[in-house]
């Protein structure tokens, strides 16, 4: 998955990577070195089905790697409010 992210053209500003565990969890944890402390703890603990990690990078896609991302948000499905 990291190779796929590194292959994204520099002109692309945003990417949504959809994956399955354990790969997506391991990748997200390895990429995030900074961010909200509670969000980082939640991410390290578990990446349940339907979760969303928003990670910021200050470098081009080709240069991203472990410890270079900042976790902006980590949203768990149970935190979403459904409307009928």
C-alpha positions as CSV (number, residue, x, y, z in Angstrom):
1,X,0.0,0.0,0.0
2,X,2.9,2.4,0.7
3,X,4.2,1.8,-2.8
4,X,0.8,2.7,-4.2
5,X,0.8,6.0,-2.3
6,X,4.4,6.8,-3.4
7,X,3.3,6.3,-7.0
8,X,0.6,9.0,-6.8
9,X,1.5,11.9,-9.2
10,X,2.7,15.1,-7.4
11,X,-0.2,17.1,-8.9
12,X,-2.7,15.0,-6.9
13,X,-3.4,16.8,-3.6
14,X,-5.6,14.3,-1.8
15,X,-5.9,10.5,-1.8
16,X,-8.4,8.2,-0.2
17,X,-6.8,4.8,0.3
18,X,-9.3,2.0,1.2
19,X,-7.8,-1.1,2.6
20,X,-8.3,-4.1,4.8
21,X,-6.8,-5.2,8.1
22,X,-4.2,-5.9,9.2
23,X,-2.5,-3.9,6.4
24,X,-4.4,-0.6,6.6
25,X,-4.0,-0.5,10.4
26,X,-0.2,-1.3,10.3
27,X,0.3,1.3,7.5
28,X,-1.6,4.1,9.3
29,X,0.2,3.5,12.6
30,X,3.6,3.4,10.9
31,X,3.0,6.6,9.0
32,X,1.8,8.7,12.0
33,X,4.4,10.3,14.2
34,X,2.4,13.3,15.3
35,X,-1.2,14.4,15.9
36,X,-3.8,14.6,18.6
37,X,-2.7,12.4,21.4
38,X,-6.1,10.7,22.0
39,X,-6.5,10.0,18.3
40,X,-3.0,8.5,18.1
41,X,-3.8,6.2,21.1
42,X,-7.1,5.2,19.5
43,X,-5.4,4.4,16.2
44,X,-2.6,2.4,17.9
45,X,-5.3,0.4,19.8
46,X,-7.6,-0.7,17.0
47,X,-8.6,0.1,13.4
48,X,-12.2,-1.3,13.2
49,X,-14.1,-1.8,10.0
50,X,-15.4,1.5,8.7
51,X,-12.8,3.6,10.5
52,X,-11.2,6.6,8.8
53,X,-7.7,8.0,9.5
54,X,-6.9,11.4,7.9
55,X,-3.2,11.8,7.7
56,X,-1.3,14.9,6.5
57,X,2.1,14.9,4.9
58,X,4.4,17.8,4.4
59,X,6.2,16.2,1.5
60,X,5.5,14.9,-2.0
61,X,3.8,11.4,-2.2
62,X,7.1,9.8,-3.5
63,X,8.9,10.9,-0.3
64,X,6.4,9.7,2.3
65,X,7.3,7.0,4.7
66,X,7.1,5.8,8.3
67,X,6.9,8.5,10.9
68,X,6.4,11.3,8.4
69,X,2.7,11.8,8.7
70,X,0.5,13.7,11.1
71,X,-2.8,12.2,12.2
72,X,-5.4,14.9,11.6
73,X,-8.4,12.9,12.7
74,X,-9.3,9.3,13.4
75,X,-13.1,8.6,13.2
76,X,-14.7,5.4,14.5
77,X,-18.0,4.2,13.1
78,X,-19.6,4.3,16.5
79,X,-18.9,8.0,16.7
80,X,-21.1,8.8,13.7
81,X,-24.6,10.0,14.3
82,X,-27.2,8.5,12.0
83,X,-30.3,10.3,10.9
84,X,-33.5,8.7,9.9
